[in-house]
Amino acid sequence: MWKYTDQVMDHFMHPRNVGEVENPDGVGEVGNAACGDALKLTFKLGPDGRIADVKFLTFGCASAIASSSVLTEIVKGMTLEEAEKVTNKDIVDRLGDLPEAKKHCSVMGMEALQAAIAQYRGEESPFARDKEHEGKLICRCFGVTDVKILKVARENDLHKAEEVTNYCKAGGACGACLGDIQRILDDMWKMRAAQK
């Protein structure tokens, strides 16, 4: 059984801002219900250009619901420029932490927000199917590429394959790709050390 903080339990048992904003300015959808998690985030801007309303719908576990709920509280009242700087670490910090194996839920929230902002601006979502699957497919079970693995590892200072699994599920089913994930990480961190 997972050990959750009081904040996680509160946002899971009493989620805030559930639903869809009527006539939203921005819509972001990430994840895949077939893989276990999916999130739709909608927002509406006020006359001052700040996020006046934001709601979510999620198919997922307690961590996914809590992460989505707290994210809506974080960004309400922000400008889009402020909101796009919100990271999955901000979500985890506001929740008082998440179990390592559930960190991917906070990443999903951050990605849904970035996708909604991109949609509002008329830009392609950084998580569109073709972008998400850019690069070499590493984890066949969850459809995760080397590009996604490198991005998550850089943003969260991940050095072990098991840590990557916690953030994007890669390697979390059959485990056949864990060796490849570790090699990708080792190569990336060696290159970064050599550049210093």
ZICORGI-V865180 format. One record per residue. N is the residue number from 1. RES is the residue in one letter. SS is DSSP state (H for helix, E for strand, - for the rest). PSI is psi as a letter, one per 20 degrees, with the letter a starting at -180 (NA if undefined). Layout:
BEGIN
N&RES&SS&PSI + N&RES&SS&PSI
END
This chain:
BEGIN
1&M&-&q + 2&W&-&q + 3&K&-&o + 4&Y&-&q + 5&T&-&r + 6&D&H&h + 7&Q&H&g + 8&V&H&g + 9&M&H&h + 10&D&H&g + 11&H&H&h + 12&F&H&g + 13&M&H&h + 14&H&-&m + 15&P&-&q + 16&R&-&q + 17&N&-&l + 18&V&E&p + 19&G&-&b + 20&E&-&p + 21&V&-&p + 22&E&-&p + 23&N&-&m + 24&P&-&q + 25&D&-&h + 26&G&E&q + 27&V&E&p + 28&G&E&p + 29&E&E&p + 30&V&E&r + 31&G&E&a + 32&N&E&o + 33&A&H&h + 34&A&H&h + 35&C&H&i + 36&G&-&i + 37&D&E&p + 38&A&E&q + 39&L&E&p + 40&K&E&p + 41&L&E&p + 42&T&E&q + 43&F&E&q + 44&K&E&p + 45&L&E&q + 46&G&-&r + 47&P&-&h + 48&D&-&j + 49&G&-&j + 50&R&E&q + 51&I&E&o + 52&A&E&h + 53&D&E&q + 54&V&E&p + 55&K&E&r + 56&F&E&q + 57&L&E&p + 58&T&E&q + 59&F&E&o + 60&G&-&a + 61&C&-&a + 62&A&H&g + 63&S&H&h + 64&A&H&g + 65&I&H&g + 66&A&H&g + 67&S&H&g + 68&S&H&g + 69&S&H&g + 70&V&H&h + 71&L&H&g + 72&T&H&h + 73&E&H&h + 74&I&H&g + 75&V&H&i + 76&K&-&p + 77&G&-&i + 78&M&-&q + 79&T&E&r + 80&L&H&h + 81&E&H&h + 82&E&H&g + 83&A&H&h + 84&E&-&i + 85&K&-&i + 86&V&-&p + 87&T&-&r + 88&N&H&h + 89&K&H&h + 90&D&H&g + 91&I&H&g + 92&V&H&g + 93&D&H&g + 94&R&H&h + 95&L&H&i + 96&G&-&j + 97&D&-&r + 98&L&-&q + 99&P&-&q + 100&E&H&g + 101&A&H&i + 102&K&H&j + 103&K&-&h + 104&H&H&h + 105&C&H&h + 106&S&H&h + 107&V&H&g + 108&M&H&g + 109&G&H&g + 110&M&H&g + 111&E&H&h + 112&A&H&g + 113&L&H&g + 114&Q&H&h + 115&A&H&h + 116&A&H&g + 117&I&H&g + 118&A&H&g + 119&Q&H&g + 120&Y&H&g + 121&R&-&i + 122&G&-&j + 123&E&-&q + 124&E&-&p + 125&S&-&p + 126&P&-&i + 127&F&-&k + 128&A&-&q + 129&R&H&g + 130&D&H&h + 131&K&H&g + 132&E&H&h + 133&H&-&j + 134&E&-&q + 135&G&-&a + 136&K&-&p + 137&L&E&p + 138&I&E&g + 139&C&E&o + 140&R&-&h + 141&C&-&g + 142&F&-&j + 143&G&-&k + 144&V&E&p + 145&T&E&r + 146&D&H&h + 147&V&H&g + 148&K&H&g + 149&I&H&g + 150&L&H&g + 151&K&H&g + 152&V&H&h + 153&A&H&g + 154&R&H&g + 155&E&H&h + 156&N&H&j + 157&D&-&l + 158&L&-&p + 159&H&-&i + 160&K&-&q + 161&A&H&h + 162&E&H&h + 163&E&H&h + 164&V&H&g + 165&T&H&g + 166&N&H&h + 167&Y&H&h + 168&C&H&j + 169&K&-&i + 170&A&-&p + 171&G&-&j + 172&G&-&i + 173&A&-&e + 174&C&-&h + 175&G&-&j + 176&A&-&h + 177&C&-&j + 178&L&H&h + 179&G&H&g + 180&D&H&g + 181&I&H&g + 182&Q&H&g + 183&R&H&g + 184&I&H&g + 185&L&H&g + 186&D&H&g + 187&D&H&g + 188&M&H&g + 189&W&H&h + 190&K&H&g + 191&M&H&g + 192&R&H&h + 193&A&H&h + 194&A&H&h + 195&Q&H&i + 196&K&-&NA
END
